[in-house]
Amino acid sequence: MLGKFVDAVLKLRKYIAIGSTIASSSLFIYYIGRALMGLDPLYPFGENMVSIEIVFIPNILFMKPITIAVILGYLAVLTTLSHISTYVVENWGEREFFVLEIFTGVLMFVAGYEILFNFTLWSAMIASITTSGIVNGNIDLLYNVFPNPDTPWNIVFATKIFYLIFLSSATSFYYINRWKLLKREIEGDKQQK
């Protein structure tokens, strides 16, 4: 039963990749568009994707729009990498692998730092408001005014975006190295014959 499900997903992965990319992008475009049109406040940036919950099953399953967008975005990355694997192994060489390996490695480094910074900042802000006794409202609405107080970002929004970038680049880094090894195995088998 599980095998049939996996086979069906493998056959549909191209369409899952396209659908999840469109769905994730549409969520971002919708909420950023709302803010740009003045329907929601533009700043703290991303707050309109954090301040509401979309209810799927009352009292059981609900998520913020940013969470849905990030999950769909990662699903798009996974299914795209899986879908292009055969093409990449057959057509790419060491140079392409090297460039992508460097690019994804740098992305992992930058996004990893941002995740640590945002979680540290968020924790410090929560501790600060807790010790001062002003805990009221939603702590998910805390925002960072550094480095520019005119353009603050919601911390939950920023952390989830950087987590998506980190996880996507780490997954891509893994795939690139897997493709590289497969390519070397295939070339080694061809040389032996």
JOKAWO-V129492 format. One record per run of one state. SS is the DSSP state (2 for helix, 1 for strand, 0 for the rest). FROM is the first residue (numbers start at 1). TO is the last residue. If there is no record, write none. Layout:
ss:from:to
SS:FROM:TO
SS:FROM:TO
This chain:
ss:from:to
0:1:1
2:2:36
0:37:44
1:45:45
0:46:46
2:47:49
0:50:53
1:54:57
0:58:60
1:61:63
0:64:64
2:65:91
0:92:93
2:94:131
0:132:138
2:139:141
0:142:142
1:143:144
0:145:148
2:149:151
0:152:152
1:153:154
2:155:192
0:193:193
